[in-house]
Amino acid sequence: MAPAHKTLLTGLTVFVAGVALWLFGLDIEIVVFTPSKLGLVMMVIGGLEALYGLYKTVRDDGAERR
């Protein structure tokens, strides 16, 4: 698997895990952190990583065609 595809897959996985924490952690409070807030941060980071992986995938495909 190409590194760009791994980055895209990792970003999507982190995003989905963040969505799960955000949805199912609304009623839970842990002393150090709140799962819903951690899920929101994970969604942002995962989304940015997925966009970067998508950018790398598109850019690599364009370089191969030349």
C-alpha distance (Angstrom), angle and dihedral (degrees) to the residues before:
residue distance angle dihedral
M1 . . .
A2 3.79 . .
P3 3.82 118.6 .
A4 3.81 90.6 -117.8
H5 3.80 90.9 56.5
K6 3.81 90.8 47.8
T7 3.79 90.3 52.8
L8 3.79 90.8 49.8
L9 3.81 92.5 48.0
T10 3.81 92.9 46.7
G11 3.80 91.5 50.0
L12 3.78 92.3 50.2
T13 3.81 91.0 48.3
V14 3.81 92.4 51.5
F15 3.82 89.7 46.5
V16 3.82 92.4 52.3
A17 3.82 91.5 47.0
G18 3.81 88.6 51.0
V19 3.80 91.5 50.8
A20 3.80 89.9 51.3
L21 3.81 92.0 50.7
W22 3.79 91.5 45.7
L23 3.81 93.9 49.9
F24 3.79 100.4 40.8
G25 3.81 100.3 31.2
L26 3.79 99.5 61.3
D27 3.82 95.5 103.0
I28 3.80 97.0 40.6
E29 3.80 125.7 88.0
I30 3.77 122.8 -173.0
V31 3.79 119.7 -169.2
V32 3.81 95.5 -114.6
F33 3.82 102.1 36.2
T34 3.79 144.6 -2.0
P35 3.82 113.4 -116.7
S36 3.81 93.0 -142.0
K37 3.82 91.9 55.6
L38 3.79 91.4 45.4
G39 3.80 88.2 50.2
L40 3.78 90.7 53.6
V41 3.81 91.1 51.7
M42 3.81 90.4 47.8
M43 3.81 90.7 50.6
V44 3.81 91.1 53.6
I45 3.80 93.8 46.6
G46 3.82 92.7 43.5
G47 3.79 91.9 48.0
L48 3.80 92.2 50.6
E49 3.80 91.3 47.6
A50 3.80 91.5 48.4
L51 3.80 90.8 50.3
Y52 3.80 90.1 49.7
G53 3.82 90.3 49.7
L54 3.80 90.0 49.5
Y55 3.81 90.1 49.4
K56 3.81 91.0 50.2
T57 3.81 91.1 47.7
V58 3.80 93.5 51.2
R59 3.78 92.6 43.4
D60 3.84 92.4 49.3
D61 3.81 91.1 49.4
G62 3.81 90.7 51.1
A63 3.81 91.7 50.2
E64 3.82 92.2 52.1
R65 3.80 93.0 54.0
R66 3.81 94.2 58.1
